[in-house]
């Protein structure tokens, strides 16, 4: 059986608004995209590590840290409405036109400094062993969603699920959310579904310390503090 070909795609659009130049902003001494590139390369898992971007500045930074940028992202997939899957499908199609196809595609976000080589290896091992459509890193909700409140039109708060008010936390079903770091897809299934896969997910579970959304300046500060703590940086 021929060895499966694997590509890592780091999706880095240039038009970030809440944090200007977010994808190449300095994070603990390096452009934040450098962490995703270095981890993908360091894992040794991929035949190709590339960055999909519409920005020449991001492209130059990506190449500086060892990623390939064989083509620029199209205008159609560079606006606020393009999905991650749209970008991946475009990249796979462009590589097909260049004569190369990949069995597995790993999409890594450019603002994911907590992704580890071990997590990528664990996820890829699950993909190769079980062949799901997607392997996705998940993290458990830190507070049980069953105990959430909603606020009504009068400004009063109430339990959304009153049936769980007296249930012990340890007896509630564990629930998880997307860690927002990377995804590994079976390329053929992603293409066949036109990028819309709604089931056949297999998770790896991430510790909360290694998960942090970075959407605002406050998120950025928290992420840097966590990164310094984890890596003993003063």
C-alpha positions as CSV (number, residue, x, y, z in Angstrom):
1,X,0.0,0.0,0.0
2,X,1.4,3.4,-1.0
3,X,2.2,5.8,1.8
4,X,-0.4,8.4,2.4
5,X,0.6,11.9,1.3
6,X,0.0,14.7,3.8
7,X,-0.1,18.5,3.6
8,X,-0.3,21.1,6.3
9,X,-2.1,24.3,5.2
10,X,-1.7,27.4,7.4
11,X,-4.5,29.8,6.6
12,X,-3.4,33.4,7.0
13,X,-5.5,36.1,5.5
14,X,-4.1,39.6,5.6
15,X,-7.2,41.6,6.4
16,X,-7.5,41.1,10.2
17,X,-9.5,44.0,11.7
18,X,-9.8,43.5,15.5
19,X,-6.0,43.0,15.8
20,X,-4.2,44.7,12.9
21,X,-1.7,42.4,11.1
22,X,-2.7,39.8,13.6
23,X,-1.1,36.8,11.8
24,X,2.4,38.3,11.8
25,X,2.1,40.3,15.0
26,X,5.0,39.6,17.5
27,X,4.1,37.0,20.1
28,X,6.7,36.4,22.8
29,X,9.5,37.4,20.5
30,X,8.4,35.9,17.1
31,X,5.7,36.6,14.5
32,X,2.8,34.5,15.8
33,X,2.5,32.5,12.5
34,X,6.1,31.3,13.1
35,X,4.8,29.0,15.9
36,X,2.4,27.1,13.6
37,X,5.0,26.8,10.9
38,X,7.7,25.6,13.2
39,X,5.4,23.0,14.9
40,X,4.2,21.7,11.5
41,X,7.8,21.3,10.2
42,X,9.1,20.0,13.5
43,X,6.5,17.2,13.6
44,X,7.9,15.6,10.5
45,X,4.4,14.5,9.5
46,X,3.9,16.4,6.3
47,X,5.2,16.2,2.8
48,X,4.4,19.9,2.3
49,X,3.9,22.8,4.8
50,X,2.4,25.8,3.0
51,X,0.8,29.1,3.9
52,X,-2.4,30.2,2.1
53,X,-2.5,34.0,2.1
54,X,-3.4,37.1,0.1
55,X,-0.7,39.2,1.7
56,X,2.8,39.6,0.3
57,X,4.0,40.6,3.8
58,X,2.6,37.4,5.3
59,X,4.0,35.3,2.5
60,X,7.5,36.7,3.0
61,X,7.3,36.1,6.8
62,X,6.1,32.5,6.1
63,X,8.9,31.7,3.8
64,X,11.4,33.2,6.2
65,X,10.4,30.5,8.8
66,X,10.5,27.6,6.3
67,X,6.9,27.4,4.8
68,X,6.2,27.3,1.1
69,X,4.0,29.8,-0.6
70,X,3.7,28.4,-4.1
71,X,0.7,30.6,-5.0
72,X,-1.3,33.4,-3.5
73,X,-4.9,33.0,-2.3
74,X,-7.6,34.1,-4.7
75,X,-9.6,37.3,-4.1
76,X,-12.8,35.2,-3.8
77,X,-11.4,33.5,-0.7
78,X,-9.8,36.6,0.8
79,X,-12.9,38.4,2.1
80,X,-14.8,38.1,5.4
81,X,-17.2,35.5,4.1
82,X,-14.8,32.8,2.9
83,X,-14.7,29.8,5.1
84,X,-11.7,27.8,6.2
85,X,-13.0,24.9,4.1
86,X,-13.3,27.2,1.0
87,X,-9.6,28.0,1.4
88,X,-8.6,24.4,1.9
89,X,-10.5,23.3,-1.2
90,X,-8.9,26.0,-3.3
91,X,-5.4,24.9,-2.1
92,X,-6.1,21.3,-2.9
93,X,-7.4,22.2,-6.3
94,X,-4.4,24.3,-7.1
95,X,-2.0,21.5,-6.1
96,X,-3.9,19.1,-8.3
97,X,-3.4,21.5,-11.2
98,X,0.3,21.4,-10.4
99,X,0.2,17.6,-10.5
100,X,0.2,16.8,-6.8
101,X,-2.6,15.3,-4.7
102,X,-2.8,14.7,-0.9
103,X,-4.6,12.1,1.0
104,X,-4.8,14.0,4.3
105,X,-4.9,17.7,4.8
106,X,-4.1,19.4,8.1
107,X,-5.4,22.9,8.5
108,X,-3.5,24.8,11.2
109,X,-4.5,28.3,12.2
110,X,-1.8,31.0,12.1
111,X,-2.6,32.2,15.6
112,X,-2.2,28.8,17.4
113,X,1.1,29.0,19.4
114,X,-0.2,26.3,21.8
115,X,-0.3,23.6,19.1
116,X,2.3,20.9,19.8
117,X,4.0,18.4,17.7
118,X,2.6,15.7,20.0
119,X,-1.0,16.9,19.4
120,X,-0.5,16.8,15.7
121,X,1.1,13.3,15.9
122,X,-1.8,12.1,18.1
123,X,-4.4,13.4,15.7
124,X,-2.7,12.1,12.6
125,X,-2.3,8.6,14.2
126,X,-6.1,8.6,14.8
127,X,-6.7,9.6,11.2
128,X,-4.5,6.9,9.9
129,X,-5.9,4.2,12.2
130,X,-9.6,4.9,12.2
131,X,-10.1,6.9,8.9
132,X,-12.7,9.3,10.1
133,X,-13.7,12.3,7.9
134,X,-12.1,14.7,10.4
135,X,-9.9,14.6,13.5
136,X,-10.5,17.7,15.7
137,X,-9.0,18.9,19.0
138,X,-11.6,19.5,21.6
139,X,-11.5,21.0,25.1
140,X,-14.1,20.5,27.8
141,X,-16.2,23.5,28.9
142,X,-14.7,24.8,32.1
143,X,-18.2,25.4,33.4
144,X,-21.2,23.0,32.7
145,X,-23.3,24.5,29.9
146,X,-26.3,22.8,31.5
147,X,-26.1,25.4,34.3
148,X,-26.1,28.4,32.0
149,X,-28.4,31.5,32.3
150,X,-30.3,33.4,29.7
151,X,-31.5,37.0,30.1
152,X,-35.1,37.8,29.0
153,X,-36.5,40.9,27.5
154,X,-37.2,42.4,30.9
155,X,-33.6,42.1,31.9
156,X,-34.1,39.1,34.3
157,X,-31.8,36.1,34.3
158,X,-33.1,32.6,34.5
159,X,-31.8,29.1,34.2
160,X,-32.0,27.9,30.6
161,X,-32.2,24.2,31.8
162,X,-34.0,24.3,35.1
163,X,-34.1,20.5,35.2
164,X,-30.4,20.5,36.0
165,X,-30.5,23.1,38.9
166,X,-30.2,20.4,41.6
167,X,-28.0,18.0,39.6
168,X,-24.4,17.6,40.9
169,X,-21.8,19.0,38.5
170,X,-20.0,15.6,38.4
171,X,-23.2,13.9,37.3
172,X,-23.7,16.2,34.3
173,X,-22.7,15.0,30.9
174,X,-19.3,16.4,29.9
175,X,-19.5,18.7,26.9
176,X,-16.7,20.0,24.7
177,X,-16.0,22.7,22.2
178,X,-13.6,23.2,19.3
179,X,-10.2,24.1,20.6
180,X,-9.7,26.4,17.5
181,X,-6.2,25.2,16.6
182,X,-6.2,22.7,13.8
183,X,-8.2,20.1,11.9
184,X,-7.1,17.0,10.0
185,X,-9.3,16.0,7.1
186,X,-9.6,13.1,4.8
187,X,-9.1,15.0,1.5
188,X,-11.4,12.9,-0.7
189,X,-14.3,13.1,1.8
190,X,-13.8,16.9,2.2
191,X,-13.9,17.4,-1.6
192,X,-16.8,15.0,-2.0
193,X,-18.8,17.0,0.7
194,X,-17.8,20.3,-0.9
195,X,-16.3,21.3,2.4
196,X,-19.4,20.7,4.5
197,X,-18.8,17.8,6.9
198,X,-21.3,17.6,9.7
199,X,-20.5,14.2,11.3
200,X,-17.8,11.4,11.4
201,X,-15.6,13.5,13.7
202,X,-13.0,11.9,15.9
203,X,-11.6,14.0,18.8
204,X,-8.4,14.4,20.6
205,X,-9.0,16.1,24.0
206,X,-6.8,19.1,24.8
207,X,-6.0,20.3,28.3
208,X,-7.5,23.7,29.0
209,X,-4.1,25.3,29.7
210,X,-3.1,24.7,26.1
211,X,-6.2,26.3,24.6
212,X,-6.8,30.0,24.2
213,X,-8.9,32.0,21.7
214,X,-7.0,35.0,20.3
215,X,-9.6,37.3,18.9
216,X,-9.1,40.5,20.9
217,X,-6.2,42.4,22.4
218,X,-7.2,41.1,25.8
219,X,-7.1,37.5,24.5
220,X,-3.6,38.3,23.1
221,X,-2.3,39.4,26.5
222,X,-3.8,36.3,28.2
223,X,-2.3,34.0,25.6
224,X,1.2,35.6,26.1
225,X,0.9,35.1,29.8
226,X,-0.1,31.5,29.5
227,X,2.7,30.8,26.9
228,X,5.3,32.3,29.2
229,X,4.1,30.2,32.2
230,X,4.0,27.0,30.2
231,X,7.5,27.6,28.7
232,X,9.1,29.2,31.8
233,X,9.7,32.5,30.1
234,X,10.3,35.5,32.3
